[in-house]
Amino acid sequence: MAIKKPSKKKVCYFCENGRDPNYKNYEELRQFMTERARIKSRRQTNLCNRHQRLLALHIKRARQLGLLPYVVI
C-alpha cells in the first residue's frame, strides 16, 4: 500500500495578494478561464468561496462589456 504524502495547503490567489478580482483587469481574469472561454472550477483555481463567486461575477461583467468572449468554438 502506497503512503500518501501530506498535501500542500491551497492558498487563494486573491487572498495572497490582498485584493479582489476586477472586470477591468481582463488579462488577469483570463487565467481563470479555459481555452474555450469557460470559467474554471474552484478545485482548478484554488480560490476561496468568496473570491470564486466574485470572479464569476466579474468575468460575466467583462463579457457583457465585450472585454472577454462568451464561447470560443
DRENPA-3360 file (N, C-alpha, C; in nm, 2 decimals, always signed):
BEGIN
1 = MAIKKPSK = +0.08/-0.12/+0.00/+0.00/+0.00/+0.00/+0.09/+0.13/+0.00 ~ +0.06/+0.22/-0.09/+0.14/+0.34/-0.10/+0.10/+0.44/+0.01 ~ +0.20/+0.51/+0.05/+0.19/+0.61/+0.16/+0.16/+0.74/+0.09 ~ +0.05/+0.81/+0.14/+0.01/+0.94/+0.08/+0.10/+1.04/+0.14 ~ +0.15/+1.13/+0.06/+0.22/+1.25/+0.10/+0.13/+1.35/+0.15 ~ +0.16/+1.43/+0.26/+0.08/+1.53/+0.30/+0.07/+1.64/+0.19 ~ -0.05/+1.68/+0.16/-0.07/+1.78/+0.05/-0.04/+1.92/+0.10 ~ +0.00/+2.00/+0.01/+0.03/+2.14/+0.04/-0.10/+2.21/+0.06;
9 = KKVCYFCE = -0.11/+2.31/+0.15/-0.23/+2.38/+0.18/-0.25/+2.47/+0.06 ~ -0.37/+2.47/+0.01/-0.41/+2.55/-0.10/-0.43/+2.70/-0.06 ~ -0.37/+2.79/-0.13/-0.38/+2.93/-0.09/-0.45/+3.01/-0.21 ~ -0.55/+3.08/-0.17/-0.63/+3.16/-0.26/-0.54/+3.27/-0.33 ~ -0.54/+3.28/-0.46/-0.46/+3.38/-0.53/-0.49/+3.52/-0.49 ~ -0.62/+3.56/-0.47/-0.66/+3.69/-0.44/-0.63/+3.72/-0.29 ~ -0.65/+3.63/-0.20/-0.62/+3.65/-0.06/-0.47/+3.67/-0.04 ~ -0.39/+3.59/-0.11/-0.25/+3.60/-0.10/-0.20/+3.74/-0.14;
17 = NGRDPNYK = -0.26/+3.80/-0.25/-0.22/+3.93/-0.30/-0.29/+4.04/-0.23 ~ -0.39/+4.01/-0.15/-0.46/+4.12/-0.08/-0.55/+4.21/-0.16 ~ -0.61/+4.15/-0.26/-0.71/+4.23/-0.35/-0.82/+4.14/-0.40 ~ -0.91/+4.20/-0.47/-1.03/+4.13/-0.52/-1.02/+4.13/-0.68 ~ -1.09/+4.04/-0.74/-1.09/+4.04/-0.89/-1.17/+4.17/-0.94 ~ -1.13/+4.21/-1.06/-1.19/+4.33/-1.11/-1.21/+4.31/-1.26 ~ -1.33/+4.34/-1.31/-1.36/+4.32/-1.46/-1.27/+4.40/-1.55 ~ -1.21/+4.51/-1.50/-1.13/+4.60/-1.58/-0.99/+4.53/-1.61;
25 = NYEELRQF = -0.95/+4.44/-1.53/-0.83/+4.37/-1.54/-0.85/+4.24/-1.61 ~ -0.90/+4.24/-1.74/-0.94/+4.12/-1.80/-0.83/+4.02/-1.84 ~ -0.70/+4.07/-1.85/-0.59/+3.98/-1.87/-0.57/+3.89/-1.75 ~ -0.59/+3.94/-1.63/-0.58/+3.85/-1.51/-0.70/+3.75/-1.50 ~ -0.81/+3.80/-1.55/-0.93/+3.71/-1.54/-0.92/+3.59/-1.64 ~ -0.84/+3.61/-1.75/-0.83/+3.51/-1.85/-0.76/+3.38/-1.79 ~ -0.67/+3.40/-1.69/-0.60/+3.28/-1.64/-0.70/+3.19/-1.56 ~ -0.81/+3.24/-1.53/-0.91/+3.16/-1.46/-1.02/+3.10/-1.55;
33 = MTERARIK = -0.99/+3.11/-1.68/-1.08/+3.06/-1.78/-1.01/+2.95/-1.87 ~ -1.09/+2.86/-1.92/-1.03/+2.76/-2.01/-1.01/+2.82/-2.15 ~ -0.95/+2.74/-2.24/-0.92/+2.78/-2.38/-1.05/+2.81/-2.45 ~ -1.16/+2.74/-2.41/-1.29/+2.76/-2.47/-1.38/+2.86/-2.40 ~ -1.31/+2.95/-2.32/-1.38/+3.06/-2.25/-1.48/+3.02/-2.14 ~ -1.46/+2.91/-2.08/-1.54/+2.87/-1.97/-1.47/+2.90/-1.84 ~ -1.55/+2.93/-1.74/-1.49/+2.96/-1.60/-1.45/+2.83/-1.54 ~ -1.32/+2.83/-1.49/-1.27/+2.71/-1.42/-1.33/+2.70/-1.28;
41 = SRRQTNLC = -1.34/+2.57/-1.24/-1.40/+2.55/-1.11/-1.30/+2.58/-0.99 ~ -1.36/+2.58/-0.87/-1.28/+2.62/-0.75/-1.16/+2.52/-0.73 ~ -1.18/+2.39/-0.76/-1.08/+2.29/-0.75/-0.96/+2.32/-0.84 ~ -0.99/+2.37/-0.96/-0.88/+2.40/-1.05/-0.81/+2.53/-1.02 ~ -0.89/+2.63/-0.97/-0.83/+2.76/-0.95/-0.77/+2.78/-0.81 ~ -0.81/+2.70/-0.71/-0.77/+2.70/-0.57/-0.81/+2.84/-0.51 ~ -0.92/+2.89/-0.55/-0.97/+3.01/-0.48/-1.06/+2.98/-0.37 ~ -1.07/+3.07/-0.27/-1.17/+3.06/-0.17/-1.31/+3.08/-0.22;
49 = NRHQRLLA = -1.41/+3.05/-0.14/-1.55/+3.06/-0.19/-1.59/+3.20/-0.23 ~ -1.55/+3.29/-0.14/-1.58/+3.44/-0.16/-1.52/+3.49/-0.30 ~ -1.40/+3.46/-0.32/-1.33/+3.51/-0.44/-1.37/+3.44/-0.56 ~ -1.41/+3.31/-0.55/-1.46/+3.24/-0.67/-1.60/+3.30/-0.72 ~ -1.68/+3.33/-0.62/-1.81/+3.40/-0.66/-1.79/+3.53/-0.72 ~ -1.69/+3.61/-0.66/-1.66/+3.74/-0.72/-1.60/+3.73/-0.85 ~ -1.51/+3.63/-0.87/-1.45/+3.61/-1.00/-1.55/+3.58/-1.11 ~ -1.65/+3.49/-1.08/-1.76/+3.46/-1.18/-1.84/+3.59/-1.21;
57 = LHIKRARQ = -1.87/+3.67/-1.11/-1.94/+3.79/-1.13/-1.87/+3.89/-1.23 ~ -1.74/+3.90/-1.20/-1.66/+4.00/-1.28/-1.63/+3.95/-1.42 ~ -1.62/+3.81/-1.43/-1.60/+3.76/-1.57/-1.73/+3.78/-1.65 ~ -1.84/+3.77/-1.59/-1.97/+3.79/-1.66/-1.99/+3.94/-1.69 ~ -1.94/+4.03/-1.61/-1.94/+4.17/-1.64/-1.85/+4.20/-1.76 ~ -1.73/+4.15/-1.76/-1.64/+4.17/-1.87/-1.69/+4.12/-2.00 ~ -1.77/+4.01/-1.99/-1.83/+3.95/-2.11/-1.93/+4.04/-2.17 ~ -2.01/+4.10/-2.08/-2.12/+4.19/-2.12/-2.06/+4.32/-2.19;
65 = LGLLPYVV = -1.95/+4.36/-2.14/-1.88/+4.48/-2.20/-1.80/+4.45/-2.32 ~ -1.79/+4.32/-2.35/-1.71/+4.28/-2.47/-1.56/+4.27/-2.45 ~ -1.52/+4.27/-2.32/-1.38/+4.25/-2.30/-1.33/+4.11/-2.30 ~ -1.42/+4.01/-2.27/-1.40/+3.87/-2.28/-1.50/+3.80/-2.37 ~ -1.47/+3.69/-2.43/-1.56/+3.62/-2.51/-1.66/+3.54/-2.43 ~ -1.78/+3.51/-2.49/-1.87/+3.42/-2.42/-1.83/+3.27/-2.45 ~ -1.81/+3.24/-2.57/-1.77/+3.10/-2.61/-1.68/+3.11/-2.73 ~ -1.58/+3.02/-2.73/-1.49/+3.01/-2.84/-1.52/+2.87/-2.90;
73 = I = -1.55/+2.87/-3.03/-1.59/+2.75/-3.10/-1.47/+2.70/-3.18;
% end
